[in-house]
Every structure is written in C-alpha cells, then in structure tokens.
C-alpha cells in the first residue's frame, strides 16, 4: 500500500509534572529533509532525532516542533519555593494582626511576590532525557504515519482508476493496430494502379515496400511493453514497498511508449486513444508527486 507524503502527527507525554509535546508535519520533497524546533535541552539530541525520522520515512520535508512545559532552556524545572512562601504567608498574617487590616491574602497576591517560584535543575540524566524525547517523537511519527496511510489509500484508489482507463485505451490500440498494415497495403495498391496502368509491378519490389510499410506501422512491441509497465505499476502500488521514485521512473516509460505508438500509428482512432492515455499519464504523474 502506498503512503502520501503530506500529513500531520502529534503526541504528548507527561512525567513528574513535566509535559512533553511533539508535533510533526510533512510535505512533498524529492529527498528526506528534517527541520527541528525544540528547547535547548532537547536540541542536544537533534542528530539522533533526525536519524530516527529518516529511518521511518524515505521522502518528504518534515518540520518537527517539540515543547517541554515546566522545563527551562537549560533543563530546569519550575518549582514552588515552599520556605519562602510559608514565610510570606506568616508575615502577611502578622501584618494583618498587628495593624488591624481587613482582607485575606489571595493566590494572585502571593504568586506575584519575588522568589515564590524557583528554577531547579532536573534530576534527569541525558539517557533519561533522550528516552523521553525518543518516545514522544516515535508516537508523533506513528500518528503521522496513520494519516499518511489514510491519504495513501485515497491516492491508491485514484491511481487504480486511471490505470484502468489506460488499459482500456491500450486494448483499443491493440485491437486496431493489426488491421493497419493491411489497410495501408490496400491504400497503396489503390494509388499505384491508376498510375501504372498496364505496366506490371515487380512482385518482389512490391512485397519489400509492403513489408517496410508494415514495419513502420507496427506498434505491437510498444503495446506489449506498455502493458508490462502497467502491470509493474500496479504491483508497486499494491505492494509493501515505498516506491514513489520507481513510480516516477515508470511514468517516464509510459510516456515514451505512448508517444511511439502515436507516431507510428498514423490512424485517427489510435491517435485518439493515445491522447486519452497521455492525459491520464499526466494525471498519474501529478498524483505520484505526492507518493512517498
């Protein structure tokens, strides 16, 4: 089954009051290119993250965004300074009692006081940090893969429909093509007879000319090759391999064979079938640009 190159995935992970969020987006690209936006603590692992994504996807431009709520740029964790908070509350109560003040201190007042919160360095080691980052990135990639596969299924149905149209037109060509040499022979004889009159034609020379004409009109080989390419294309889009590059190459062969059939045919009905085939081949090419 094929996969689309466009998609979106996200994942969340919480541990000890810390919340790690990863979002990844992908768009069409010839190669696998990864851009990462993350806190400095996570940026230490950019090479490993990039390798992780490139191992899972073969083509596309990926933008990964990672946020770590409750963690500073250097990996610090924001915590309540309980000793300072207790002292503030006690002093406010003393102030109220001593001077007979009305009202009670609320959370907004206390939270705005200096040094109520403090940054403490996390106890996580590099190995623990990487384990968390790896897990959340893998989950986001799983989410992205699911979306790419859903879009890939829609692409697959469209590609199958267009392959069927090309096959029908190719069958018309294959049915019509064997009749062309005979028709060309009859047309050539009909033109020669009035010109030659009573002059006898050399049978060997005539046979040679007819054979050359039949060879120029014969497109059986191209029809067989195009049919084989269609079978290969169908096998690739139904198989497990990510074959976007191979599909692109096959479409070049589609075009080559269709052009040769059109140039050899010299027949209106075959030319019409070739035009329809080339139109569908172009639509296939546009869709394959989004296949991983």
N, C-alpha and C positions, 0 to 999 in steps of 0.2 A: 504494500500500500504506500502511496506517495504522501509526502508531507508538504504543506505550504511553507514558504519562507517567512511569511508575516505572522505575527502573533504577540500575545501578551501573557505573562505569568507573574504571580506574586506568592509570597509566603511569609508567615510570621512565626517567631519563636520567642518564648518568654522563659527567663531563668533568673531567680533571685531578685525579682523586681526590675529586671532589665528586659527590654523589649527590642528584639532584632527583626527588622523588616527588610525584605528584598523584593524588588520589582525589576522585571526584565522584559524588554521589548525587542522585537526583531523585524527587520525589513529586508527587501531584496538586495543582494550583493553577490558579485561573482565569487568572492572568497569568504573566509570566515574571519570577520573583524569584530573585536570586542572592545567597548569603551566602558570604563568603570568610574562611578562617582560614589565615594564612601568616606567615612571618618578616617582620620589618620591611623587610628588603631587597626582598622580593617585594611587600609591601604598597604600595610606591610605585606599582605598576602595577595597582592594583585596578580603576580605571576602565576601563583597556584590557581587563583580563581579563573584567570584567562585560559589556562590549560584545561581546567575542569569543563568549561563551556565548549572549548574546541574539540574535546573528546566526545562530547554528546551531539554536536551539530557539525555538519560538513560545510554548509554555506550560509551566508546571511550576515547582516550588520546588526550586532547586538549592543544594546545600551542597558547596563545593569546599574541600578541605584540601590544602595544599602544605607539604612539609617539604624542607629543604635540608641534608642531612647533611654535616658538615665545614665549615659556614659559620655564623658568629655572627649575632647580631641586626643588626649594622651591616654585614654582608657580609664579616666577617673569615674567614680560612682558618686552621684549626689546623694548625701545622707543628712538626716536631721542631727544637729549638734545638741544632743539632749541636755548636757550640762548647762550650756548657755541658755537654752530655752527654759529650763527649770528656774534658773536664776532670774531671768526676765520676768516670769510669771510671779515669782515670790516678791520681787521688788515692786511690781505693779500693785500687788495686793497690799504691800506695806505702804506704798504711796497713797492708795485709796483710804486706808485705815487712818493714817496719820493726819491727813488733811481733810478728811470727811468728803471725799469726792464721790460723785454719783457715776453709775455705769459700770459695765464689766468689760475687760479686755477681750476682743474677738480675734479670730484667727487671722483676719486681714492685717490687723494692727501688729500682731506678734510676728507674722511672716515677713513684714516689711522692716523689721528691726535687723541691724547688722549682725552678721555671723550666726544667724539662726540655722542656715544650711552651710554645709561644707563639702568640698570635693575630697574624696579619699581614693587612693589608688586601688583598683580592683585586685582581688587576690587571684584572678585567673592567670594561668601561665600562657605562653604563646601556643602551646599544644592545645590547651583547653579553648582558647580563643579561636584557633583555626578549626577545631572540631565544630564549634557553634556556627561559624561562618560557612563552613562546608555544608553542614546540614541544611541551613536556610537557603543557600544557593541551589542545592540539589532539589529542594522542594519547589523553589520557584521555577527551575528548569522542568520539573515534572509537570507543573501547571502549564508552562509554555508549550511543552510537547503535546499535551492533551488538546490544546487549542489548535496547534499546527496540524494535528492529525484530523481534527474535525473539518478544518478548511480543506485539508488534503482530500478527504472523502468527496467533498463537493467538486473539487478540481478533477478527481478521477472520473466522476460521472460525466462531466463535460467533455473530457478528453475521449472517453469511450464513445460518446455520441458522435463526435467529429471523426473518429476513426471509422465508424460505420458508414458515414456519408462518403468518405474517401473510398472505402471498399466498394460501395455500390457504383460509384462512378468508374472505378477501375474495372469492375465487371463489365460495364457497358463498353469500355475501350477494348477489353479482351474479346468480347463478342463481335465487335465491329472490325477489329484490326485484320483478321484473316481474310476478310472479303475485299480489302483494299487492293492487294496485288492483282486479283482477277479483274476488278473494275478498271484498274489502271491499264491492264493489258487490252481490254476491250476498247477503252477510250483511245489508246494509241493506235490500234488497228483501224478504228473508225476514221482517224485523222489521216492515216497513211494511204488507205485505199483510194480516195479521190485524187491524191497527189501522184501516185504511181501508175494509176490506170492499168494497162495491160502488162506492165513490167513486173516480172516475177521477183518476189523478195527472197533473199538468201535465208533459208530456214535457220541456219546456224547463227547468222548475224542477228536475226530476229530473236532467237532464243537467248542470245547473250544480252541483248538490250532489255528483254523482259526480266531476266534474272537480276540485272543491275537495278532495274526499277523496283523489283520486289524487295531487294535487299535494303534499298533506301527507305521503303515504306514500312518495313517490318519492325515493329516495336514490341515483339513478344518478349525479348530478353529484358527490356526495361520494365514491362508489366510484371514479370516474374520477380525481378529484384525489388520493385516497389512493394509487391505483396509480401515478400520476405521481411522487408523493413517494417511493414505494418505489424506483422506477427511479433517481431522483436520488440517494437514499441509497446505493444500490448503486454508482452511478458514482463517488461521492465516496470510498467505502472502497476502491475498486479503482484509483483514480487516484493520481497522484504528489503531489497537494496535501495539506498538513497541514490537515485540515478538521474538527477537533474542535468548534469553535464552530458551524460550519454544521450539523453533525450534531445538535447540541443544539437548534438552531432547528427543524430538520426534524422532530424528535421532538415538539415542541410542536404542529406541524401534524398529525402523525399522530394525536395525542390529540384534537385539535379535530374532525377528520373522523370518527374512530371514535365520539366522543360524539354527533355529529349523526346519524350512521347509526343508532345505538342509540335515540335519542329519536324518530326518525321511523318506525322500523320497526314497532313495536307487534306484534312477532311473536316467538314463543318461540325458533325456530331461529336467526333473525337475532340476537336478543339473546344467545344462547349464543355465536355466532361473534364477536360484538363483545366479550364478556367475555374470550374467549381472546386476541383481538387486543390488548386493553388490557393484559392480563397480560404478553404478550410485549413490548409497547411499553415497559412499566415496566422490564422486564429489559434491554431495549436502552438505556434511559436510564441505568441503573446502570453498564452497561459503557462507555458513551460518556464517562462522567465520567473515565475513565482513558485517553481517546484524546487525543493531542496535536493 
